[in-house]
Structures are given as structure tokens and as C-alpha cells.
């Protein structure tokens, strides 16, 4: 990707947590002042009370 689009990709960091339970509580970041954004944490599972970004585990289906 870097070779195909040199100088065009922003510097990003992603966090992946490979445990099933979500941890980024929506209640901690549902403030009106909006000073603090939730961390972009990718995880296998989520629910309505959390802000974890759910992504599929392709390795599970490939066994």
C-alpha cells in the first residue's frame, strides 16, 4: 500500500485487542463537552454499551 500510494497515506496507529469482551465503555465518552474521544480499539465482540470497533475473526472460520 505504501509503495502504491507514496506520500498519500496518513500516519495512523491502530489498536487490536484479541480478547472477546469489550472494554471501551460508552458512558465514559458520552460527555457534552466532547474533549476526549474514545480510543479506536478494534475487538472481536461489542455491545450497545461499548464503543469498541468490531471486526471479524477470519481465522476462526478457517480452521
N, CA, C and O atoms as a Tripos MOL2 file, in Angstrom:
@<TRIPOS>MOLECULE
protein
  252   251    63     0     0
PROTEIN
NO_CHARGES

@<TRIPOS>ATOM
      1 N           0.8180   -1.1760    0.0000 N.3       1 UNK1
      2 CA          0.0000    0.0000    0.0000 C.3       1 UNK1
      3 C           0.8730    1.2550    0.0000 C.2       1 UNK1
      4 O           0.5840    2.2230   -0.7020 O.2       1 UNK1
      5 N           1.9400    1.2260    0.7910 N.am      2 UNK2
      6 CA          2.8240    2.3860    0.8360 C.3       2 UNK2
      7 C           3.5430    2.6010   -0.4940 C.2       2 UNK2
      8 O           3.7840    3.7390   -0.8950 O.2       2 UNK2
      9 N           3.8840    1.5070   -1.1780 N.am      3 UNK3
     10 CA          4.5310    1.6460   -2.4820 C.3       3 UNK3
     11 C           3.5580    2.1240   -3.5530 C.2       3 UNK3
     12 O           3.9380    2.8700   -4.4550 O.2       3 UNK3
     13 N           2.3280    1.7030   -3.4550 N.am      4 UNK4
     14 CA          1.3340    2.0740   -4.4580 C.3       4 UNK4
     15 C           0.9030    3.5370   -4.3110 C.2       4 UNK4
     16 O           0.6170    4.1990   -5.3090 O.2       4 UNK4
     17 N           0.8550    4.0430   -3.0800 N.am      5 UNK5
     18 CA          0.4180    5.4140   -2.8170 C.3       5 UNK5
     19 C           1.4740    6.1590   -1.9980 C.2       5 UNK5
     20 O           1.1950    6.5370   -0.8600 O.2       5 UNK5
     21 N           2.6680    6.3820   -2.5320 N.am      6 UNK6
     22 CA          3.7370    7.0320   -1.7550 C.3       6 UNK6
     23 C           3.3530    8.4560   -1.3500 C.2       6 UNK6
     24 O           2.9180    9.2600   -2.1750 O.2       6 UNK6
     25 N           3.5250    8.7420   -0.0740 N.am      7 UNK7
     26 CA          3.2530   10.0760    0.4450 C.3       7 UNK7
     27 C           1.7750   10.4300    0.5590 C.2       7 UNK7
     28 O           1.4430   11.5580    0.9240 O.2       7 UNK7
     29 N           0.8840    9.4940    0.2560 N.am      8 UNK8
     30 CA         -0.5480    9.7980    0.2560 C.3       8 UNK8
     31 C          -1.2970    9.2050    1.4490 C.2       8 UNK8
     32 O          -2.4580    9.5450    1.6770 O.2       8 UNK8
     33 N          -0.6510    8.3260    2.2110 N.am      9 UNK9
     34 CA         -1.3260    7.7010    3.3510 C.3       9 UNK9
     35 C          -0.9640    8.4270    4.6400 C.2       9 UNK9
     36 O           0.2150    8.6680    4.8970 O.2       9 UNK9
     37 N          -1.9570    8.7790    5.4580 N.am     10 UNK10
     38 CA         -1.6530    9.4540    6.7200 C.3      10 UNK10
     39 C          -0.9960    8.4920    7.7070 C.2      10 UNK10
     40 O          -1.1210    7.2730    7.5920 O.2      10 UNK10
     41 N          -0.3050    9.0640    8.6610 N.am     11 UNK11
     42 CA          0.3280    8.2770    9.7180 C.3      11 UNK11
     43 C          -0.7530    7.8850   10.7200 C.2      11 UNK11
     44 O          -1.2990    8.7470   11.4080 O.2      11 UNK11
     45 N          -1.0640    6.5980   10.8070 N.am     12 UNK12
     46 CA         -2.1270    6.1050   11.6750 C.3      12 UNK12
     47 C          -1.6090    5.0230   12.6050 C.2      12 UNK12
     48 O          -0.6490    4.3160   12.2980 O.2      12 UNK12
     49 N          -2.2610    4.9160   13.7320 N.am     13 UNK13
     50 CA         -1.9940    3.8100   14.6460 C.3      13 UNK13
     51 C          -3.3130    3.1260   14.9490 C.2      13 UNK13
     52 O          -4.3230    3.7880   15.1890 O.2      13 UNK13
     53 N          -3.3040    1.8030   14.9390 N.am     14 UNK14
     54 CA         -4.4830    1.0210   15.2520 C.3      14 UNK14
     55 C          -4.1740    0.1200   16.4340 C.2      14 UNK14
     56 O          -3.0630   -0.3930   16.5640 O.2      14 UNK14
     57 N          -5.1580   -0.0670   17.2870 N.am     15 UNK15
     58 CA         -5.0110   -0.9910   18.4090 C.3      15 UNK15
     59 C          -5.9810   -2.1400   18.2140 C.2      15 UNK15
     60 O          -7.1780   -1.9300   18.0200 O.2      15 UNK15
     61 N          -5.4590   -3.3520   18.2680 N.am     16 UNK16
     62 CA         -6.2790   -4.5560   18.1770 C.3      16 UNK16
     63 C          -6.1580   -5.3020   19.4910 C.2      16 UNK16
     64 O          -5.0540   -5.5380   19.9800 O.2      16 UNK16
     65 N          -7.2780   -5.6680   20.0540 N.am     17 UNK17
     66 CA         -7.2930   -6.4640   21.2750 C.3      17 UNK17
     67 C          -8.0100   -7.7600   20.9440 C.2      17 UNK17
     68 O          -9.1820   -7.7450   20.5670 O.2      17 UNK17
     69 N          -7.3310   -8.8570   21.0790 N.am     18 UNK18
     70 CA         -7.8640  -10.1520   20.6410 C.3      18 UNK18
     71 C          -8.5310  -10.9280   21.7680 C.2      18 UNK18
     72 O          -8.4140  -12.1510   21.8380 O.2      18 UNK18
     73 N          -9.2230  -10.2260   22.6390 N.am     19 UNK19
     74 CA         -9.9980  -10.8390   23.7110 C.3      19 UNK19
     75 C         -11.4640  -10.5830   23.3870 C.2      19 UNK19
     76 O         -11.7800   -9.5970   22.7210 O.2      19 UNK19
     77 N         -12.3510  -11.4380   23.8360 N.am     20 UNK20
     78 CA        -13.7530  -11.3520   23.4350 C.3      20 UNK20
     79 C         -14.5470  -10.2150   24.0700 C.2      20 UNK20
     80 O         -15.4400   -9.6770   23.4160 O.2      20 UNK20
     81 N         -14.2680   -9.8290   25.2930 N.am     21 UNK21
     82 CA        -15.1360   -8.8620   25.9570 C.3      21 UNK21
     83 C         -14.7220   -7.4280   25.6220 C.2      21 UNK21
     84 O         -13.5340   -7.1030   25.6430 O.2      21 UNK21
     85 N         -15.7110   -6.5600   25.3100 N.am     22 UNK22
     86 CA        -15.4220   -5.1590   25.0080 C.3      22 UNK22
     87 C         -15.0680   -4.3740   26.2710 C.2      22 UNK22
     88 O         -15.5300   -4.7180   27.3600 O.2      22 UNK22
     89 N         -14.2600   -3.3310   26.1390 N.am     23 UNK23
     90 CA        -13.7980   -2.5900   27.3090 C.3      23 UNK23
     91 C         -13.9900   -1.0820   27.2310 C.2      23 UNK23
     92 O         -13.9180   -0.4170   28.2650 O.2      23 UNK23
     93 N         -14.2290   -0.5180   26.0680 N.am     24 UNK24
     94 CA        -14.3730    0.9320   25.9440 C.3      24 UNK24
     95 C         -15.8300    1.2980   26.2380 C.2      24 UNK24
     96 O         -16.6860    1.2010   25.3590 O.2      24 UNK24
     97 N         -16.1030    1.7110   27.4510 N.am     25 UNK25
     98 CA        -17.4620    1.9950   27.8960 C.3      25 UNK25
     99 C         -17.9780    3.2850   27.2630 C.2      25 UNK25
    100 O         -17.3090    4.3170   27.3100 O.2      25 UNK25
    101 N         -19.1690    3.2210   26.6720 N.am     26 UNK26
    102 CA        -19.7690    4.3950   26.0360 C.3      26 UNK26
    103 C         -20.0770    5.4760   27.0640 C.2      26 UNK26
    104 O         -20.0380    6.6630   26.7390 O.2      26 UNK26
    105 N         -20.3820    5.0850   28.2950 N.am     27 UNK27
    106 CA        -20.6850    6.0550   29.3440 C.3      27 UNK27
    107 C         -19.5260    6.9700   29.6890 C.2      27 UNK27
    108 O         -19.7430    8.0960   30.1350 O.2      27 UNK27
    109 N         -18.3100    6.5110   29.4930 N.am     28 UNK28
    110 CA        -17.1310    7.3240   29.7870 C.3      28 UNK28
    111 C         -16.9050    8.4020   28.7340 C.2      28 UNK28
    112 O         -16.2420    9.3990   29.0180 O.2      28 UNK28
    113 N         -17.4320    8.2310   27.5370 N.am     29 UNK29
    114 CA        -17.1550    9.1570   26.4390 C.3      29 UNK29
    115 C         -18.4100    9.8300   25.9210 C.2      29 UNK29
    116 O         -18.3670   10.4590   24.8640 O.2      29 UNK29
    117 N         -19.5070    9.7240   26.6130 N.am     30 UNK30
    118 CA        -20.7660   10.3270   26.1990 C.3      30 UNK30
    119 C         -20.9560   11.6610   26.9210 C.2      30 UNK30
    120 O         -22.0060   11.9130   27.5110 O.2      30 UNK30
    121 N         -19.9460   12.4970   26.8670 N.am     31 UNK31
    122 CA        -19.9930   13.7840   27.5500 C.3      31 UNK31
    123 C         -20.3740   14.8770   26.5620 C.2      31 UNK31
    124 O         -20.0870   14.7770   25.3690 O.2      31 UNK31
    125 N         -21.0160   15.9120   27.0640 N.am     32 UNK32
    126 CA        -21.4240   17.0180   26.1990 C.3      32 UNK32
    127 C         -20.2530   17.8810   25.7690 C.2      32 UNK32
    128 O         -20.2830   18.4760   24.6920 O.2      32 UNK32
    129 N         -19.2050   17.9580   26.6110 N.am     33 UNK33
    130 CA        -18.0650   18.8100   26.2560 C.3      33 UNK33
    131 C         -17.2440   18.2160   25.1040 C.2      33 UNK33
    132 O         -16.6370   18.9610   24.3360 O.2      33 UNK33
    133 N         -17.2210   16.9100   24.9810 N.am     34 UNK34
    134 CA        -16.5470   16.2490   23.8720 C.3      34 UNK34
    135 C         -15.0490   16.4520   23.8150 C.2      34 UNK34
    136 O         -14.4570   16.3870   22.7370 O.2      34 UNK34
    137 N         -14.4160   16.7020   24.9730 N.am     35 UNK35
    138 CA        -12.9700   16.9420   24.9980 C.3      35 UNK35
    139 C         -12.1550   15.6990   24.6670 C.2      35 UNK35
    140 O         -11.1060   15.7900   24.0300 O.2      35 UNK35
    141 N         -12.6350   14.5460   25.0970 N.am     36 UNK36
    142 CA        -11.8620   13.3230   24.9370 C.3      36 UNK36
    143 C         -12.6020   12.3620   24.0150 C.2      36 UNK36
    144 O         -13.7490   11.9970   24.2770 O.2      36 UNK36
    145 N         -11.9450   11.9580   22.9440 N.am     37 UNK37
    146 CA        -12.5200   10.9690   22.0360 C.3      37 UNK37
    147 C         -12.1840    9.5650   22.5280 C.2      37 UNK37
    148 O         -11.1310    9.3640   23.1330 O.2      37 UNK37
    149 N         -13.0470    8.6060   22.2840 N.am     38 UNK38
    150 CA        -12.7260    7.2310   22.6850 C.3      38 UNK38
    151 C         -11.5720    6.6870   21.8500 C.2      38 UNK38
    152 O         -11.4180    7.0620   20.6880 O.2      38 UNK38
    153 N         -10.7730    5.8190   22.4250 N.am     39 UNK39
    154 CA         -9.6800    5.2300   21.6440 C.3      39 UNK39
    155 C         -10.2350    4.3060   20.5630 C.2      39 UNK39
    156 O         -11.2100    3.5950   20.8040 O.2      39 UNK39
    157 N          -9.6330    4.3050   19.3850 N.am     40 UNK40
    158 CA        -10.0960    3.4150   18.3100 C.3      40 UNK40
    159 C          -9.5790    1.9990   18.5380 C.2      40 UNK40
    160 O          -8.5550    1.6050   17.9790 O.2      40 UNK40
    161 N         -10.2890    1.2440   19.3540 N.am     41 UNK41
    162 CA         -9.8560   -0.1000   19.7260 C.3      41 UNK41
    163 C         -10.6730   -1.1390   18.9700 C.2      41 UNK41
    164 O         -11.8910   -1.2190   19.1320 O.2      41 UNK41
    165 N         -10.0040   -1.9270   18.1490 N.am     42 UNK42
    166 CA        -10.6570   -2.9890   17.3810 C.3      42 UNK42
    167 C         -10.7090   -4.2560   18.2220 C.2      42 UNK42
    168 O          -9.7430   -4.5980   18.9040 O.2      42 UNK42
    169 N         -11.8480   -4.9550   18.1690 N.am     43 UNK43
    170 CA        -12.0610   -6.1180   19.0110 C.3      43 UNK43
    171 C         -13.0160   -7.0760   18.3190 C.2      43 UNK43
    172 O         -13.7420   -6.6800   17.4070 O.2      43 UNK43
    173 N         -13.0200   -8.3210   18.7430 N.am     44 UNK44
    174 CA        -13.8910   -9.3350   18.1510 C.3      44 UNK44
    175 C         -15.3570   -9.1630   18.5160 C.2      44 UNK44
    176 O         -16.2250   -9.5350   17.7260 O.2      44 UNK44
    177 N         -15.6650   -8.6080   19.6940 N.am     45 UNK45
    178 CA        -17.0380   -8.5160   20.1650 C.3      45 UNK45
    179 C         -17.3650   -7.0980   20.6050 C.2      45 UNK45
    180 O         -16.4730   -6.3050   20.9040 O.2      45 UNK45
    181 N         -18.6440   -6.7940   20.6390 N.am     46 UNK46
    182 CA        -19.1040   -5.4980   21.1080 C.3      46 UNK46
    183 C         -20.5300   -5.5960   21.5730 C.2      46 UNK46
    184 O         -21.1660   -6.6430   21.4490 O.2      46 UNK46
    185 N         -21.0380   -4.4940   22.1140 N.am     47 UNK47
    186 CA        -22.4430   -4.4280   22.5160 C.3      47 UNK47
    187 C         -22.8740   -2.9640   22.5150 C.2      47 UNK47
    188 O         -22.0810   -2.0770   22.2030 O.2      47 UNK47
    189 N         -24.1340   -2.7190   22.8650 N.am     48 UNK48
    190 CA        -24.6740   -1.3580   22.8070 C.3      48 UNK48
    191 C         -24.0850   -0.4220   23.8610 C.2      48 UNK48
    192 O         -24.1920    0.7970   23.7230 O.2      48 UNK48
    193 N         -23.4740   -0.9600   24.9000 N.am     49 UNK49
    194 CA        -22.9320   -0.1420   25.9800 C.3      49 UNK49
    195 C         -21.4560    0.1940   25.7810 C.2      49 UNK49
    196 O         -20.8570    0.8700   26.6170 O.2      49 UNK49
    197 N         -20.8720   -0.2690   24.6910 N.am     50 UNK50
    198 CA        -19.4410   -0.0440   24.4720 C.3      50 UNK50
    199 C         -19.1860    0.5520   23.0940 C.2      50 UNK50
    200 O         -20.0420    0.5070   22.2110 O.2      50 UNK50
    201 N         -17.9890    1.1120   22.9290 N.am     51 UNK51
    202 CA        -17.6140    1.7690   21.6760 C.3      51 UNK51
    203 C         -16.4830    1.0530   20.9460 C.2      51 UNK51
    204 O         -15.8890    1.6120   20.0250 O.2      51 UNK51
    205 N         -16.1850   -0.1610   21.3440 N.am     52 UNK52
    206 CA        -15.1590   -0.9360   20.6480 C.3      52 UNK52
    207 C         -15.5810   -1.1200   19.1810 C.2      52 UNK52
    208 O         -16.7680   -1.2690   18.8880 O.2      52 UNK52
    209 N         -14.6180   -1.1100   18.2800 N.am     53 UNK53
    210 CA        -14.9010   -1.2940   16.8550 C.3      53 UNK53
    211 C         -14.7940   -2.7810   16.5540 C.2      53 UNK53
    212 O         -13.7170   -3.3700   16.6480 O.2      53 UNK53
    213 N         -15.9010   -3.3700   16.1970 N.am     54 UNK54
    214 CA        -15.9480   -4.8210   15.9960 C.3      54 UNK54
    215 C         -15.3990   -5.1770   14.6130 C.2      54 UNK54
    216 O         -15.7640   -4.5660   13.6090 O.2      54 UNK54
    217 N         -14.5170   -6.1760   14.5820 N.am     55 UNK55
    218 CA        -14.0110   -6.6940   13.3130 C.3      55 UNK55
    219 C         -14.0860   -8.2170   13.3570 C.2      55 UNK55
    220 O         -13.9450   -8.8110   14.4260 O.2      55 UNK55
    221 N         -14.3060   -8.8490   12.2190 N.am     56 UNK56
    222 CA        -14.4640  -10.3040   12.2040 C.3      56 UNK56
    223 C         -13.1460  -11.0360   12.4100 C.2      56 UNK56
    224 O         -12.0790  -10.5380   12.0530 O.2      56 UNK56
    225 N         -13.2390  -12.2090   12.9840 N.am     57 UNK57
    226 CA        -12.0790  -13.0880   13.1690 C.3      57 UNK57
    227 C         -12.1030  -14.1360   12.0670 C.2      57 UNK57
    228 O         -12.7160  -15.1930   12.2080 O.2      57 UNK57
    229 N         -11.4280  -13.8270   10.9700 N.am     58 UNK58
    230 CA        -11.4260  -14.7660    9.8390 C.3      58 UNK58
    231 C         -10.7400  -16.0740   10.1590 C.2      58 UNK58
    232 O         -11.0640  -17.0990    9.5600 O.2      58 UNK58
    233 N          -9.7940  -16.0660   11.0940 N.am     59 UNK59
    234 CA         -9.0650  -17.2980   11.4030 C.3      59 UNK59
    235 C          -9.9820  -18.3270   12.0640 C.2      59 UNK59
    236 O          -9.7360  -19.5290   11.9560 O.2      59 UNK59
    237 N         -11.0240  -17.8790   12.7400 N.am     60 UNK60
    238 CA        -11.9430  -18.8090   13.3770 C.3      60 UNK60
    239 C         -12.6070  -19.7180   12.3600 C.2      60 UNK60
    240 O         -12.7550  -20.9160   12.6000 O.2      60 UNK60
    241 N         -13.0070  -19.1640   11.2340 N.am     61 UNK61
    242 CA        -13.7140  -19.9300   10.2060 C.3      61 UNK61
    243 C         -12.7550  -20.7130    9.3160 C.2      61 UNK61
    244 O         -13.1930  -21.5650    8.5430 O.2      61 UNK61
    245 N         -11.4710  -20.4430    9.4120 N.am     62 UNK62
    246 CA        -10.5170  -21.1020    8.5400 C.3      62 UNK62
    247 C          -9.8710  -22.3490    9.1350 C.2      62 UNK62
    248 O          -8.9850  -22.9390    8.5160 O.2      62 UNK62
    249 N         -10.3060  -22.7590   10.3320 N.am     63 UNK63
    250 CA         -9.6720  -23.9150   10.9800 C.3      63 UNK63
    251 C          -9.9920  -25.1580   10.2650 C.2      63 UNK63
    252 O          -9.5460  -26.2330   10.6660 O.2      63 UNK63
@<TRIPOS>BOND
     1     1     2 1
     2     2     3 1
     3     3     4 2
     4     3     5 am
     5     5     6 1
     6     6     7 1
     7     7     8 2
     8     7     9 am
     9     9    10 1
    10    10    11 1
    11    11    12 2
    12    11    13 am
    13    13    14 1
    14    14    15 1
    15    15    16 2
    16    15    17 am
    17    17    18 1
    18    18    19 1
    19    19    20 2
    20    19    21 am
    21    21    22 1
    22    22    23 1
    23    23    24 2
    24    23    25 am
    25    25    26 1
    26    26    27 1
    27    27    28 2
    28    27    29 am
    29    29    30 1
    30    30    31 1
    31    31    32 2
    32    31    33 am
    33    33    34 1
    34    34    35 1
    35    35    36 2
    36    35    37 am
    37    37    38 1
    38    38    39 1
    39    39    40 2
    40    39    41 am
    41    41    42 1
    42    42    43 1
    43    43    44 2
    44    43    45 am
    45    45    46 1
    46    46    47 1
    47    47    48 2
    48    47    49 am
    49    49    50 1
    50    50    51 1
    51    51    52 2
    52    51    53 am
    53    53    54 1
    54    54    55 1
    55    55    56 2
    56    55    57 am
    57    57    58 1
    58    58    59 1
    59    59    60 2
    60    59    61 am
    61    61    62 1
    62    62    63 1
    63    63    64 2
    64    63    65 am
    65    65    66 1
    66    66    67 1
    67    67    68 2
    68    67    69 am
    69    69    70 1
    70    70    71 1
    71    71    72 2
    72    71    73 am
    73    73    74 1
    74    74    75 1
    75    75    76 2
    76    75    77 am
    77    77    78 1
    78    78    79 1
    79    79    80 2
    80    79    81 am
    81    81    82 1
    82    82    83 1
    83    83    84 2
    84    83    85 am
    85    85    86 1
    86    86    87 1
    87    87    88 2
    88    87    89 am
    89    89    90 1
    90    90    91 1
    91    91    92 2
    92    91    93 am
    93    93    94 1
    94    94    95 1
    95    95    96 2
    96    95    97 am
    97    97    98 1
    98    98    99 1
    99    99   100 2
   100    99   101 am
   101   101   102 1
   102   102   103 1
   103   103   104 2
   104   103   105 am
   105   105   106 1
   106   106   107 1
   107   107   108 2
   108   107   109 am
   109   109   110 1
   110   110   111 1
   111   111   112 2
   112   111   113 am
   113   113   114 1
   114   114   115 1
   115   115   116 2
   116   115   117 am
   117   117   118 1
   118   118   119 1
   119   119   120 2
   120   119   121 am
   121   121   122 1
   122   122   123 1
   123   123   124 2
   124   123   125 am
   125   125   126 1
   126   126   127 1
   127   127   128 2
   128   127   129 am
   129   129   130 1
   130   130   131 1
   131   131   132 2
   132   131   133 am
   133   133   134 1
   134   134   135 1
   135   135   136 2
   136   135   137 am
   137   137   138 1
   138   138   139 1
   139   139   140 2
   140   139   141 am
   141   141   142 1
   142   142   143 1
   143   143   144 2
   144   143   145 am
   145   145   146 1
   146   146   147 1
   147   147   148 2
   148   147   149 am
   149   149   150 1
   150   150   151 1
   151   151   152 2
   152   151   153 am
   153   153   154 1
   154   154   155 1
   155   155   156 2
   156   155   157 am
   157   157   158 1
   158   158   159 1
   159   159   160 2
   160   159   161 am
   161   161   162 1
   162   162   163 1
   163   163   164 2
   164   163   165 am
   165   165   166 1
   166   166   167 1
   167   167   168 2
   168   167   169 am
   169   169   170 1
   170   170   171 1
   171   171   172 2
   172   171   173 am
   173   173   174 1
   174   174   175 1
   175   175   176 2
   176   175   177 am
   177   177   178 1
   178   178   179 1
   179   179   180 2
   180   179   181 am
   181   181   182 1
   182   182   183 1
   183   183   184 2
   184   183   185 am
   185   185   186 1
   186   186   187 1
   187   187   188 2
   188   187   189 am
   189   189   190 1
   190   190   191 1
   191   191   192 2
   192   191   193 am
   193   193   194 1
   194   194   195 1
   195   195   196 2
   196   195   197 am
   197   197   198 1
   198   198   199 1
   199   199   200 2
   200   199   201 am
   201   201   202 1
   202   202   203 1
   203   203   204 2
   204   203   205 am
   205   205   206 1
   206   206   207 1
   207   207   208 2
   208   207   209 am
   209   209   210 1
   210   210   211 1
   211   211   212 2
   212   211   213 am
   213   213   214 1
   214   214   215 1
   215   215   216 2
   216   215   217 am
   217   217   218 1
   218   218   219 1
   219   219   220 2
   220   219   221 am
   221   221   222 1
   222   222   223 1
   223   223   224 2
   224   223   225 am
   225   225   226 1
   226   226   227 1
   227   227   228 2
   228   227   229 am
   229   229   230 1
   230   230   231 1
   231   231   232 2
   232   231   233 am
   233   233   234 1
   234   234   235 1
   235   235   236 2
   236   235   237 am
   237   237   238 1
   238   238   239 1
   239   239   240 2
   240   239   241 am
   241   241   242 1
   242   242   243 1
   243   243   244 2
   244   243   245 am
   245   245   246 1
   246   246   247 1
   247   247   248 2
   248   247   249 am
   249   249   250 1
   250   250   251 1
   251   251   252 2
@<TRIPOS>SUBSTRUCTURE
     1 UNK1         2 RESIDUE 1 A UNK
     2 UNK2         6 RESIDUE 1 A UNK
     3 UNK3        10 RESIDUE 1 A UNK
     4 UNK4        14 RESIDUE 1 A UNK
     5 UNK5        18 RESIDUE 1 A UNK
     6 UNK6        22 RESIDUE 1 A UNK
     7 UNK7        26 RESIDUE 1 A UNK
     8 UNK8        30 RESIDUE 1 A UNK
     9 UNK9        34 RESIDUE 1 A UNK
    10 UNK10       38 RESIDUE 1 A UNK
    11 UNK11       42 RESIDUE 1 A UNK
    12 UNK12       46 RESIDUE 1 A UNK
    13 UNK13       50 RESIDUE 1 A UNK
    14 UNK14       54 RESIDUE 1 A UNK
    15 UNK15       58 RESIDUE 1 A UNK
    16 UNK16       62 RESIDUE 1 A UNK
    17 UNK17       66 RESIDUE 1 A UNK
    18 UNK18       70 RESIDUE 1 A UNK
    19 UNK19       74 RESIDUE 1 A UNK
    20 UNK20       78 RESIDUE 1 A UNK
    21 UNK21       82 RESIDUE 1 A UNK
    22 UNK22       86 RESIDUE 1 A UNK
    23 UNK23       90 RESIDUE 1 A UNK
    24 UNK24       94 RESIDUE 1 A UNK
    25 UNK25       98 RESIDUE 1 A UNK
    26 UNK26      102 RESIDUE 1 A UNK
    27 UNK27      106 RESIDUE 1 A UNK
    28 UNK28      110 RESIDUE 1 A UNK
    29 UNK29      114 RESIDUE 1 A UNK
    30 UNK30      118 RESIDUE 1 A UNK
    31 UNK31      122 RESIDUE 1 A UNK
    32 UNK32      126 RESIDUE 1 A UNK
    33 UNK33      130 RESIDUE 1 A UNK
    34 UNK34      134 RESIDUE 1 A UNK
    35 UNK35      138 RESIDUE 1 A UNK
    36 UNK36      142 RESIDUE 1 A UNK
    37 UNK37      146 RESIDUE 1 A UNK
    38 UNK38      150 RESIDUE 1 A UNK
    39 UNK39      154 RESIDUE 1 A UNK
    40 UNK40      158 RESIDUE 1 A UNK
    41 UNK41      162 RESIDUE 1 A UNK
    42 UNK42      166 RESIDUE 1 A UNK
    43 UNK43      170 RESIDUE 1 A UNK
    44 UNK44      174 RESIDUE 1 A UNK
    45 UNK45      178 RESIDUE 1 A UNK
    46 UNK46      182 RESIDUE 1 A UNK
    47 UNK47      186 RESIDUE 1 A UNK
    48 UNK48      190 RESIDUE 1 A UNK
    49 UNK49      194 RESIDUE 1 A UNK
    50 UNK50      198 RESIDUE 1 A UNK
    51 UNK51      202 RESIDUE 1 A UNK
    52 UNK52      206 RESIDUE 1 A UNK
    53 UNK53      210 RESIDUE 1 A UNK
    54 UNK54      214 RESIDUE 1 A UNK
    55 UNK55      218 RESIDUE 1 A UNK
    56 UNK56      222 RESIDUE 1 A UNK
    57 UNK57      226 RESIDUE 1 A UNK
    58 UNK58      230 RESIDUE 1 A UNK
    59 UNK59      234 RESIDUE 1 A UNK
    60 UNK60      238 RESIDUE 1 A UNK
    61 UNK61      242 RESIDUE 1 A UNK
    62 UNK62      246 RESIDUE 1 A UNK
    63 UNK63      250 RESIDUE 1 A UNK
